[in-house]
Amino acid sequence: MKVSKYTTYDELPLFLNAEMVAQVLGISISSAYELMHETSFPALRVGSRIVVPKEKFCQWVASQTGGVQ
């Protein structure tokens, strides 16, 4: 399992890209891209890029873990 370089949500930038999502969740970058294409995941398309707003990401994590952040 990959180890995240982030230790708190406060360290995250306002928008996360696939590489950051992978690092935070401890998954591969290909798994992060798959997750970012799920309709239930809070990703935004900005031109050809896909980014995730930090606040929406934190809310998604909380909803997936039963509200524990």
mmJSON file of the N, C-alpha and C atoms, coordinates in Angstrom:
{"data_MODEL":{"atom_site":{
"group_PDB":["ATOM","ATOM","ATOM","ATOM","ATOM","ATOM","ATOM","ATOM","ATOM","ATOM","ATOM","ATOM","ATOM","ATOM","ATOM","ATOM","ATOM","ATOM","ATOM","ATOM","ATOM","ATOM","ATOM","ATOM","ATOM","ATOM","ATOM","ATOM","ATOM","ATOM","ATOM","ATOM","ATOM","ATOM","ATOM","ATOM","ATOM","ATOM","ATOM","ATOM","ATOM","ATOM","ATOM","ATOM","ATOM","ATOM","ATOM","ATOM","ATOM","ATOM","ATOM","ATOM","ATOM","ATOM","ATOM","ATOM","ATOM","ATOM","ATOM","ATOM","ATOM","ATOM","ATOM","ATOM","ATOM","ATOM","ATOM","ATOM","ATOM","ATOM","ATOM","ATOM","ATOM","ATOM","ATOM","ATOM","ATOM","ATOM","ATOM","ATOM","ATOM","ATOM","ATOM","ATOM","ATOM","ATOM","ATOM","ATOM","ATOM","ATOM","ATOM","ATOM","ATOM","ATOM","ATOM","ATOM","ATOM","ATOM","ATOM","ATOM","ATOM","ATOM","ATOM","ATOM","ATOM","ATOM","ATOM","ATOM","ATOM","ATOM","ATOM","ATOM","ATOM","ATOM","ATOM","ATOM","ATOM","ATOM","ATOM","ATOM","ATOM","ATOM","ATOM","ATOM","ATOM","ATOM","ATOM","ATOM","ATOM","ATOM","ATOM","ATOM","ATOM","ATOM","ATOM","ATOM","ATOM","ATOM","ATOM","ATOM","ATOM","ATOM","ATOM","ATOM","ATOM","ATOM","ATOM","ATOM","ATOM","ATOM","ATOM","ATOM","ATOM","ATOM","ATOM","ATOM","ATOM","ATOM","ATOM","ATOM","ATOM","ATOM","ATOM","ATOM","ATOM","ATOM","ATOM","ATOM","ATOM","ATOM","ATOM","ATOM","ATOM","ATOM","ATOM","ATOM","ATOM","ATOM","ATOM","ATOM","ATOM","ATOM","ATOM","ATOM","ATOM","ATOM","ATOM","ATOM","ATOM","ATOM","ATOM","ATOM","ATOM","ATOM","ATOM","ATOM","ATOM","ATOM","ATOM","ATOM","ATOM","ATOM","ATOM","ATOM","ATOM","ATOM","ATOM"],
"id":[1,2,3,4,5,6,7,8,9,10,11,12,13,14,15,16,17,18,19,20,21,22,23,24,25,26,27,28,29,30,31,32,33,34,35,36,37,38,39,40,41,42,43,44,45,46,47,48,49,50,51,52,53,54,55,56,57,58,59,60,61,62,63,64,65,66,67,68,69,70,71,72,73,74,75,76,77,78,79,80,81,82,83,84,85,86,87,88,89,90,91,92,93,94,95,96,97,98,99,100,101,102,103,104,105,106,107,108,109,110,111,112,113,114,115,116,117,118,119,120,121,122,123,124,125,126,127,128,129,130,131,132,133,134,135,136,137,138,139,140,141,142,143,144,145,146,147,148,149,150,151,152,153,154,155,156,157,158,159,160,161,162,163,164,165,166,167,168,169,170,171,172,173,174,175,176,177,178,179,180,181,182,183,184,185,186,187,188,189,190,191,192,193,194,195,196,197,198,199,200,201,202,203,204,205,206,207],
"type_symbol":["N","C","C","N","C","C","N","C","C","N","C","C","N","C","C","N","C","C","N","C","C","N","C","C","N","C","C","N","C","C","N","C","C","N","C","C","N","C","C","N","C","C","N","C","C","N","C","C","N","C","C","N","C","C","N","C","C","N","C","C","N","C","C","N","C","C","N","C","C","N","C","C","N","C","C","N","C","C","N","C","C","N","C","C","N","C","C","N","C","C","N","C","C","N","C","C","N","C","C","N","C","C","N","C","C","N","C","C","N","C","C","N","C","C","N","C","C","N","C","C","N","C","C","N","C","C","N","C","C","N","C","C","N","C","C","N","C","C","N","C","C","N","C","C","N","C","C","N","C","C","N","C","C","N","C","C","N","C","C","N","C","C","N","C","C","N","C","C","N","C","C","N","C","C","N","C","C","N","C","C","N","C","C","N","C","C","N","C","C","N","C","C","N","C","C","N","C","C","N","C","C","N","C","C","N","C","C"],
"label_atom_id":["N","CA","C","N","CA","C","N","CA","C","N","CA","C","N","CA","C","N","CA","C","N","CA","C","N","CA","C","N","CA","C","N","CA","C","N","CA","C","N","CA","C","N","CA","C","N","CA","C","N","CA","C","N","CA","C","N","CA","C","N","CA","C","N","CA","C","N","CA","C","N","CA","C","N","CA","C","N","CA","C","N","CA","C","N","CA","C","N","CA","C","N","CA","C","N","CA","C","N","CA","C","N","CA","C","N","CA","C","N","CA","C","N","CA","C","N","CA","C","N","CA","C","N","CA","C","N","CA","C","N","CA","C","N","CA","C","N","CA","C","N","CA","C","N","CA","C","N","CA","C","N","CA","C","N","CA","C","N","CA","C","N","CA","C","N","CA","C","N","CA","C","N","CA","C","N","CA","C","N","CA","C","N","CA","C","N","CA","C","N","CA","C","N","CA","C","N","CA","C","N","CA","C","N","CA","C","N","CA","C","N","CA","C","N","CA","C","N","CA","C","N","CA","C","N","CA","C","N","CA","C","N","CA","C","N","CA","C","N","CA","C"],
"label_alt_id":[null,null,null,null,null,null,null,null,null,null,null,null,null,null,null,null,null,null,null,null,null,null,null,null,null,null,null,null,null,null,null,null,null,null,null,null,null,null,null,null,null,null,null,null,null,null,null,null,null,null,null,null,null,null,null,null,null,null,null,null,null,null,null,null,null,null,null,null,null,null,null,null,null,null,null,null,null,null,null,null,null,null,null,null,null,null,null,null,null,null,null,null,null,null,null,null,null,null,null,null,null,null,null,null,null,null,null,null,null,null,null,null,null,null,null,null,null,null,null,null,null,null,null,null,null,null,null,null,null,null,null,null,null,null,null,null,null,null,null,null,null,null,null,null,null,null,null,null,null,null,null,null,null,null,null,null,null,null,null,null,null,null,null,null,null,null,null,null,null,null,null,null,null,null,null,null,null,null,null,null,null,null,null,null,null,null,null,null,null,null,null,null,null,null,null,null,null,null,null,null,null,null,null,null,null,null,null],
"label_comp_id":["MET","MET","MET","LYS","LYS","LYS","VAL","VAL","VAL","SER","SER","SER","LYS","LYS","LYS","TYR","TYR","TYR","THR","THR","THR","THR","THR","THR","TYR","TYR","TYR","ASP","ASP","ASP","GLU","GLU","GLU","LEU","LEU","LEU","PRO","PRO","PRO","LEU","LEU","LEU","PHE","PHE","PHE","LEU","LEU","LEU","ASN","ASN","ASN","ALA","ALA","ALA","GLU","GLU","GLU","MET","MET","MET","VAL","VAL","VAL","ALA","ALA","ALA","GLN","GLN","GLN","VAL","VAL","VAL","LEU","LEU","LEU","GLY","GLY","GLY","ILE","ILE","ILE","SER","SER","SER","ILE","ILE","ILE","SER","SER","SER","SER","SER","SER","ALA","ALA","ALA","TYR","TYR","TYR","GLU","GLU","GLU","LEU","LEU","LEU","MET","MET","MET","HIS","HIS","HIS","GLU","GLU","GLU","THR","THR","THR","SER","SER","SER","PHE","PHE","PHE","PRO","PRO","PRO","ALA","ALA","ALA","LEU","LEU","LEU","ARG","ARG","ARG","VAL","VAL","VAL","GLY","GLY","GLY","SER","SER","SER","ARG","ARG","ARG","ILE","ILE","ILE","VAL","VAL","VAL","VAL","VAL","VAL","PRO","PRO","PRO","LYS","LYS","LYS","GLU","GLU","GLU","LYS","LYS","LYS","PHE","PHE","PHE","CYS","CYS","CYS","GLN","GLN","GLN","TRP","TRP","TRP","VAL","VAL","VAL","ALA","ALA","ALA","SER","SER","SER","GLN","GLN","GLN","THR","THR","THR","GLY","GLY","GLY","GLY","GLY","GLY","VAL","VAL","VAL","GLN","GLN","GLN"],
"label_asym_id":["A","A","A","A","A","A","A","A","A","A","A","A","A","A","A","A","A","A","A","A","A","A","A","A","A","A","A","A","A","A","A","A","A","A","A","A","A","A","A","A","A","A","A","A","A","A","A","A","A","A","A","A","A","A","A","A","A","A","A","A","A","A","A","A","A","A","A","A","A","A","A","A","A","A","A","A","A","A","A","A","A","A","A","A","A","A","A","A","A","A","A","A","A","A","A","A","A","A","A","A","A","A","A","A","A","A","A","A","A","A","A","A","A","A","A","A","A","A","A","A","A","A","A","A","A","A","A","A","A","A","A","A","A","A","A","A","A","A","A","A","A","A","A","A","A","A","A","A","A","A","A","A","A","A","A","A","A","A","A","A","A","A","A","A","A","A","A","A","A","A","A","A","A","A","A","A","A","A","A","A","A","A","A","A","A","A","A","A","A","A","A","A","A","A","A","A","A","A","A","A","A","A","A","A","A","A","A"],
"label_entity_id":["1","1","1","1","1","1","1","1","1","1","1","1","1","1","1","1","1","1","1","1","1","1","1","1","1","1","1","1","1","1","1","1","1","1","1","1","1","1","1","1","1","1","1","1","1","1","1","1","1","1","1","1","1","1","1","1","1","1","1","1","1","1","1","1","1","1","1","1","1","1","1","1","1","1","1","1","1","1","1","1","1","1","1","1","1","1","1","1","1","1","1","1","1","1","1","1","1","1","1","1","1","1","1","1","1","1","1","1","1","1","1","1","1","1","1","1","1","1","1","1","1","1","1","1","1","1","1","1","1","1","1","1","1","1","1","1","1","1","1","1","1","1","1","1","1","1","1","1","1","1","1","1","1","1","1","1","1","1","1","1","1","1","1","1","1","1","1","1","1","1","1","1","1","1","1","1","1","1","1","1","1","1","1","1","1","1","1","1","1","1","1","1","1","1","1","1","1","1","1","1","1","1","1","1","1","1","1"],
"label_seq_id":[1,1,1,2,2,2,3,3,3,4,4,4,5,5,5,6,6,6,7,7,7,8,8,8,9,9,9,10,10,10,11,11,11,12,12,12,13,13,13,14,14,14,15,15,15,16,16,16,17,17,17,18,18,18,19,19,19,20,20,20,21,21,21,22,22,22,23,23,23,24,24,24,25,25,25,26,26,26,27,27,27,28,28,28,29,29,29,30,30,30,31,31,31,32,32,32,33,33,33,34,34,34,35,35,35,36,36,36,37,37,37,38,38,38,39,39,39,40,40,40,41,41,41,42,42,42,43,43,43,44,44,44,45,45,45,46,46,46,47,47,47,48,48,48,49,49,49,50,50,50,51,51,51,52,52,52,53,53,53,54,54,54,55,55,55,56,56,56,57,57,57,58,58,58,59,59,59,60,60,60,61,61,61,62,62,62,63,63,63,64,64,64,65,65,65,66,66,66,67,67,67,68,68,68,69,69,69],
"pdbx_PDB_ins_code":[null,null,null,null,null,null,null,null,null,null,null,null,null,null,null,null,null,null,null,null,null,null,null,null,null,null,null,null,null,null,null,null,null,null,null,null,null,null,null,null,null,null,null,null,null,null,null,null,null,null,null,null,null,null,null,null,null,null,null,null,null,null,null,null,null,null,null,null,null,null,null,null,null,null,null,null,null,null,null,null,null,null,null,null,null,null,null,null,null,null,null,null,null,null,null,null,null,null,null,null,null,null,null,null,null,null,null,null,null,null,null,null,null,null,null,null,null,null,null,null,null,null,null,null,null,null,null,null,null,null,null,null,null,null,null,null,null,null,null,null,null,null,null,null,null,null,null,null,null,null,null,null,null,null,null,null,null,null,null,null,null,null,null,null,null,null,null,null,null,null,null,null,null,null,null,null,null,null,null,null,null,null,null,null,null,null,null,null,null,null,null,null,null,null,null,null,null,null,null,null,null,null,null,null,null,null,null],
"Cartn_x":[0.84,0.0,0.882,0.487,1.228,0.958,1.93,1.79,1.611,0.612,0.332,1.361,1.744,2.644,1.856,0.527,-0.323,-0.754,-0.704,-1.109,-2.41,-2.826,-4.106,-4.763,-6.077,-6.8,-6.349,-5.895,-5.448,-4.254,-3.474,-2.298,-2.642,-3.858,-4.249,-4.48,-4.175,-4.492,-6.0,-6.47,-7.903,-8.488,-7.711,-8.155,-7.121,-7.6,-6.717,-6.785,-5.636,-5.625,-5.56,-5.504,-5.525,-4.339,-3.179,-1.997,-2.18,-2.738,-2.961,-4.024,-5.091,-6.142,-5.527,-4.687,-4.031,-3.151,-2.379,-1.496,-2.284,-3.337,-4.122,-4.808,-5.364,-6.103,-5.208,-3.949,-3.037,-3.359,-3.79,-4.146,-3.285,-3.361,-2.6,-3.247,-2.479,-3.016,-4.104,-3.984,-5.037,-6.333,-6.239,-7.434,-8.037,-7.182,-7.675,-8.446,-7.919,-8.635,-9.983,-10.004,-11.279,-12.268,-11.808,-12.66,-13.183,-12.33,-12.711,-13.745,-13.899,-14.913,-16.241,-16.261,-17.516,-18.47,-19.751,-20.726,-20.915,-20.662,-20.841,-19.626,-18.546,-17.335,-17.359,-17.0,-17.149,-16.053,-15.889,-14.861,-15.463,-14.648,-15.048,-14.154,-14.735,-13.943,-13.692,-12.418,-12.005,-11.204,-11.87,-11.233,-10.991,-9.745,-9.424,-8.97,-8.871,-8.422,-9.6,-9.345,-10.329,-9.712,-10.425,-9.952,-11.05,-10.647,-11.587,-11.438,-12.519,-12.437,-12.159,-11.237,-10.83,-12.006,-12.894,-14.025,-14.946,-15.219,-16.075,-15.39,-14.075,-13.325,-13.424,-13.251,-13.34,-14.727,-15.763,-17.136,-17.34,-16.792,-16.919,-16.252,-15.046,-14.343,-15.189,-15.74,-16.568,-17.779,-18.4,-19.584,-19.223,-18.019,-17.572,-17.117,-16.767,-16.222,-17.192,-18.436,-19.433,-19.313,-18.746,-18.666,-17.386,-16.464,-15.196,-14.156,-13.552,-12.493,-11.154],
"Cartn_y":[-1.178,0.0,1.238,2.229,3.479,4.293,5.067,5.909,7.35,8.015,9.391,10.335,11.362,12.373,13.433,13.399,14.346,13.732,14.521,14.001,14.615,15.745,16.359,16.908,17.106,17.691,19.125,19.815,21.209,21.335,20.281,20.314,20.193,19.779,19.588,20.929,20.998,22.208,22.322,23.469,23.668,22.686,22.3,21.33,20.221,18.992,17.836,17.264,16.826,16.116,14.614,13.813,12.354,11.858,12.444,12.02,12.277,13.432,13.751,12.856,12.586,11.686,10.312,9.845,8.547,8.553,9.624,9.706,9.724,10.518,10.647,9.337,8.665,7.425,6.191,6.339,5.205,4.19,4.687,3.814,4.174,3.362,3.647,4.804,5.427,6.545,6.076,4.857,4.345,4.129,3.678,3.535,4.897,5.896,7.256,7.777,7.545,7.973,7.261,5.972,5.234,5.829,6.11,6.697,8.065,8.863,10.218,10.209,9.085,8.97,8.408,8.006,7.519,8.697,8.483,9.577,10.033,9.168,9.539,10.27,10.374,11.04,12.502,13.436,14.873,15.496,15.002,15.532,16.552,17.534,18.565,18.483,18.687,18.754,20.227,20.579,21.94,21.814,22.062,21.806,20.314,19.935,18.506,17.91,18.744,18.264,17.856,16.951,16.575,16.907,17.704,18.09,17.831,17.764,17.511,18.621,19.355,20.385,19.737,20.307,19.747,19.521,20.495,20.362,19.215,19.092,17.996,16.651,16.619,15.388,14.966,15.908,15.61,15.104,15.72,15.269,13.859,13.58,12.246,11.205,11.5,10.569,10.31,11.372,11.228,10.346,10.529,9.723,8.252,8.004,6.63,5.919,6.695,6.109,6.237,6.543,6.656,7.94,8.978,10.275,10.511,9.574,9.727,10.32,11.44,12.053,11.923],
"Cartn_z":[0.0,0.0,0.0,-0.775,-0.822,0.436,0.849,2.035,1.582,2.147,1.786,2.387,1.639,2.192,2.96,2.85,3.56,4.888,5.955,7.263,7.76,7.186,7.546,6.29,6.37,5.237,4.982,6.013,5.863,4.928,4.789,3.919,2.44,2.138,0.744,0.05,-1.247,-2.002,-2.222,-2.699,-2.913,-3.908,-4.924,-5.922,-6.029,-6.101,-6.198,-7.606,-8.109,-9.39,-9.111,-10.125,-9.961,-9.146,-9.351,-8.61,-7.113,-6.764,-5.355,-4.731,-5.475,-4.982,-4.7,-5.602,-5.427,-4.183,-3.984,-2.823,-1.522,-1.471,-0.24,0.116,-0.884,-0.631,-0.588,-0.986,-0.981,-2.053,-3.225,-4.346,-5.55,-6.581,-7.797,-8.55,-9.411,-10.178,-11.14,-11.661,-12.554,-11.778,-10.546,-9.71,-9.392,-9.198,-8.939,-10.153,-11.355,-12.566,-12.691,-12.387,-12.428,-11.443,-10.241,-9.208,-9.634,-10.25,-10.663,-11.79,-12.462,-13.51,-12.99,-11.717,-11.116,-10.939,-11.195,-11.081,-9.638,-8.671,-7.264,-6.681,-7.447,-6.959,-7.399,-6.501,-6.778,-7.643,-8.839,-9.739,-10.698,-11.064,-12.028,-13.247,-14.399,-15.627,-15.93,-16.061,-16.41,-17.691,-18.81,-20.101,-20.227,-20.429,-20.542,-19.214,-18.184,-16.859,-15.996,-15.083,-14.073,-12.723,-11.93,-10.613,-9.585,-8.329,-7.244,-6.21,-5.929,-4.887,-3.523,-2.772,-1.486,-0.544,-0.413,0.512,0.11,-1.185,-1.668,-1.466,-1.653,-1.427,0.034,0.95,2.387,2.747,2.159,2.401,1.86,0.69,0.089,0.977,1.461,2.348,3.593,4.182,5.381,5.105,3.949,3.623,3.39,2.893,2.63,3.892,4.914,6.137,7.312,7.011,8.076,8.867,8.253,8.917,9.684,9.651,10.382,9.451,9.851,9.028,9.696],
"occupancy":[1.0,1.0,1.0,1.0,1.0,1.0,1.0,1.0,1.0,1.0,1.0,1.0,1.0,1.0,1.0,1.0,1.0,1.0,1.0,1.0,1.0,1.0,1.0,1.0,1.0,1.0,1.0,1.0,1.0,1.0,1.0,1.0,1.0,1.0,1.0,1.0,1.0,1.0,1.0,1.0,1.0,1.0,1.0,1.0,1.0,1.0,1.0,1.0,1.0,1.0,1.0,1.0,1.0,1.0,1.0,1.0,1.0,1.0,1.0,1.0,1.0,1.0,1.0,1.0,1.0,1.0,1.0,1.0,1.0,1.0,1.0,1.0,1.0,1.0,1.0,1.0,1.0,1.0,1.0,1.0,1.0,1.0,1.0,1.0,1.0,1.0,1.0,1.0,1.0,1.0,1.0,1.0,1.0,1.0,1.0,1.0,1.0,1.0,1.0,1.0,1.0,1.0,1.0,1.0,1.0,1.0,1.0,1.0,1.0,1.0,1.0,1.0,1.0,1.0,1.0,1.0,1.0,1.0,1.0,1.0,1.0,1.0,1.0,1.0,1.0,1.0,1.0,1.0,1.0,1.0,1.0,1.0,1.0,1.0,1.0,1.0,1.0,1.0,1.0,1.0,1.0,1.0,1.0,1.0,1.0,1.0,1.0,1.0,1.0,1.0,1.0,1.0,1.0,1.0,1.0,1.0,1.0,1.0,1.0,1.0,1.0,1.0,1.0,1.0,1.0,1.0,1.0,1.0,1.0,1.0,1.0,1.0,1.0,1.0,1.0,1.0,1.0,1.0,1.0,1.0,1.0,1.0,1.0,1.0,1.0,1.0,1.0,1.0,1.0,1.0,1.0,1.0,1.0,1.0,1.0,1.0,1.0,1.0,1.0,1.0,1.0,1.0,1.0,1.0,1.0,1.0,1.0],
"B_iso_or_equiv":[0.0,0.0,0.0,0.0,0.0,0.0,0.0,0.0,0.0,0.0,0.0,0.0,0.0,0.0,0.0,0.0,0.0,0.0,0.0,0.0,0.0,0.0,0.0,0.0,0.0,0.0,0.0,0.0,0.0,0.0,0.0,0.0,0.0,0.0,0.0,0.0,0.0,0.0,0.0,0.0,0.0,0.0,0.0,0.0,0.0,0.0,0.0,0.0,0.0,0.0,0.0,0.0,0.0,0.0,0.0,0.0,0.0,0.0,0.0,0.0,0.0,0.0,0.0,0.0,0.0,0.0,0.0,0.0,0.0,0.0,0.0,0.0,0.0,0.0,0.0,0.0,0.0,0.0,0.0,0.0,0.0,0.0,0.0,0.0,0.0,0.0,0.0,0.0,0.0,0.0,0.0,0.0,0.0,0.0,0.0,0.0,0.0,0.0,0.0,0.0,0.0,0.0,0.0,0.0,0.0,0.0,0.0,0.0,0.0,0.0,0.0,0.0,0.0,0.0,0.0,0.0,0.0,0.0,0.0,0.0,0.0,0.0,0.0,0.0,0.0,0.0,0.0,0.0,0.0,0.0,0.0,0.0,0.0,0.0,0.0,0.0,0.0,0.0,0.0,0.0,0.0,0.0,0.0,0.0,0.0,0.0,0.0,0.0,0.0,0.0,0.0,0.0,0.0,0.0,0.0,0.0,0.0,0.0,0.0,0.0,0.0,0.0,0.0,0.0,0.0,0.0,0.0,0.0,0.0,0.0,0.0,0.0,0.0,0.0,0.0,0.0,0.0,0.0,0.0,0.0,0.0,0.0,0.0,0.0,0.0,0.0,0.0,0.0,0.0,0.0,0.0,0.0,0.0,0.0,0.0,0.0,0.0,0.0,0.0,0.0,0.0,0.0,0.0,0.0,0.0,0.0,0.0],
"pdbx_formal_charge":[null,null,null,null,null,null,null,null,null,null,null,null,null,null,null,null,null,null,null,null,null,null,null,null,null,null,null,null,null,null,null,null,null,null,null,null,null,null,null,null,null,null,null,null,null,null,null,null,null,null,null,null,null,null,null,null,null,null,null,null,null,null,null,null,null,null,null,null,null,null,null,null,null,null,null,null,null,null,null,null,null,null,null,null,null,null,null,null,null,null,null,null,null,null,null,null,null,null,null,null,null,null,null,null,null,null,null,null,null,null,null,null,null,null,null,null,null,null,null,null,null,null,null,null,null,null,null,null,null,null,null,null,null,null,null,null,null,null,null,null,null,null,null,null,null,null,null,null,null,null,null,null,null,null,null,null,null,null,null,null,null,null,null,null,null,null,null,null,null,null,null,null,null,null,null,null,null,null,null,null,null,null,null,null,null,null,null,null,null,null,null,null,null,null,null,null,null,null,null,null,null,null,null,null,null,null,null],
"auth_seq_id":[1,1,1,2,2,2,3,3,3,4,4,4,5,5,5,6,6,6,7,7,7,8,8,8,9,9,9,10,10,10,11,11,11,12,12,12,13,13,13,14,14,14,15,15,15,16,16,16,17,17,17,18,18,18,19,19,19,20,20,20,21,21,21,22,22,22,23,23,23,24,24,24,25,25,25,26,26,26,27,27,27,28,28,28,29,29,29,30,30,30,31,31,31,32,32,32,33,33,33,34,34,34,35,35,35,36,36,36,37,37,37,38,38,38,39,39,39,40,40,40,41,41,41,42,42,42,43,43,43,44,44,44,45,45,45,46,46,46,47,47,47,48,48,48,49,49,49,50,50,50,51,51,51,52,52,52,53,53,53,54,54,54,55,55,55,56,56,56,57,57,57,58,58,58,59,59,59,60,60,60,61,61,61,62,62,62,63,63,63,64,64,64,65,65,65,66,66,66,67,67,67,68,68,68,69,69,69],
"auth_comp_id":["MET","MET","MET","LYS","LYS","LYS","VAL","VAL","VAL","SER","SER","SER","LYS","LYS","LYS","TYR","TYR","TYR","THR","THR","THR","THR","THR","THR","TYR","TYR","TYR","ASP","ASP","ASP","GLU","GLU","GLU","LEU","LEU","LEU","PRO","PRO","PRO","LEU","LEU","LEU","PHE","PHE","PHE","LEU","LEU","LEU","ASN","ASN","ASN","ALA","ALA","ALA","GLU","GLU","GLU","MET","MET","MET","VAL","VAL","VAL","ALA","ALA","ALA","GLN","GLN","GLN","VAL","VAL","VAL","LEU","LEU","LEU","GLY","GLY","GLY","ILE","ILE","ILE","SER","SER","SER","ILE","ILE","ILE","SER","SER","SER","SER","SER","SER","ALA","ALA","ALA","TYR","TYR","TYR","GLU","GLU","GLU","LEU","LEU","LEU","MET","MET","MET","HIS","HIS","HIS","GLU","GLU","GLU","THR","THR","THR","SER","SER","SER","PHE","PHE","PHE","PRO","PRO","PRO","ALA","ALA","ALA","LEU","LEU","LEU","ARG","ARG","ARG","VAL","VAL","VAL","GLY","GLY","GLY","SER","SER","SER","ARG","ARG","ARG","ILE","ILE","ILE","VAL","VAL","VAL","VAL","VAL","VAL","PRO","PRO","PRO","LYS","LYS","LYS","GLU","GLU","GLU","LYS","LYS","LYS","PHE","PHE","PHE","CYS","CYS","CYS","GLN","GLN","GLN","TRP","TRP","TRP","VAL","VAL","VAL","ALA","ALA","ALA","SER","SER","SER","GLN","GLN","GLN","THR","THR","THR","GLY","GLY","GLY","GLY","GLY","GLY","VAL","VAL","VAL","GLN","GLN","GLN"],
"auth_asym_id":["A","A","A","A","A","A","A","A","A","A","A","A","A","A","A","A","A","A","A","A","A","A","A","A","A","A","A","A","A","A","A","A","A","A","A","A","A","A","A","A","A","A","A","A","A","A","A","A","A","A","A","A","A","A","A","A","A","A","A","A","A","A","A","A","A","A","A","A","A","A","A","A","A","A","A","A","A","A","A","A","A","A","A","A","A","A","A","A","A","A","A","A","A","A","A","A","A","A","A","A","A","A","A","A","A","A","A","A","A","A","A","A","A","A","A","A","A","A","A","A","A","A","A","A","A","A","A","A","A","A","A","A","A","A","A","A","A","A","A","A","A","A","A","A","A","A","A","A","A","A","A","A","A","A","A","A","A","A","A","A","A","A","A","A","A","A","A","A","A","A","A","A","A","A","A","A","A","A","A","A","A","A","A","A","A","A","A","A","A","A","A","A","A","A","A","A","A","A","A","A","A","A","A","A","A","A","A"],
"auth_atom_id":["N","CA","C","N","CA","C","N","CA","C","N","CA","C","N","CA","C","N","CA","C","N","CA","C","N","CA","C","N","CA","C","N","CA","C","N","CA","C","N","CA","C","N","CA","C","N","CA","C","N","CA","C","N","CA","C","N","CA","C","N","CA","C","N","CA","C","N","CA","C","N","CA","C","N","CA","C","N","CA","C","N","CA","C","N","CA","C","N","CA","C","N","CA","C","N","CA","C","N","CA","C","N","CA","C","N","CA","C","N","CA","C","N","CA","C","N","CA","C","N","CA","C","N","CA","C","N","CA","C","N","CA","C","N","CA","C","N","CA","C","N","CA","C","N","CA","C","N","CA","C","N","CA","C","N","CA","C","N","CA","C","N","CA","C","N","CA","C","N","CA","C","N","CA","C","N","CA","C","N","CA","C","N","CA","C","N","CA","C","N","CA","C","N","CA","C","N","CA","C","N","CA","C","N","CA","C","N","CA","C","N","CA","C","N","CA","C","N","CA","C","N","CA","C","N","CA","C","N","CA","C","N","CA","C","N","CA","C","N","CA","C"],
"pdbx_PDB_model_num":[1,1,1,1,1,1,1,1,1,1,1,1,1,1,1,1,1,1,1,1,1,1,1,1,1,1,1,1,1,1,1,1,1,1,1,1,1,1,1,1,1,1,1,1,1,1,1,1,1,1,1,1,1,1,1,1,1,1,1,1,1,1,1,1,1,1,1,1,1,1,1,1,1,1,1,1,1,1,1,1,1,1,1,1,1,1,1,1,1,1,1,1,1,1,1,1,1,1,1,1,1,1,1,1,1,1,1,1,1,1,1,1,1,1,1,1,1,1,1,1,1,1,1,1,1,1,1,1,1,1,1,1,1,1,1,1,1,1,1,1,1,1,1,1,1,1,1,1,1,1,1,1,1,1,1,1,1,1,1,1,1,1,1,1,1,1,1,1,1,1,1,1,1,1,1,1,1,1,1,1,1,1,1,1,1,1,1,1,1,1,1,1,1,1,1,1,1,1,1,1,1,1,1,1,1,1,1]
}}}
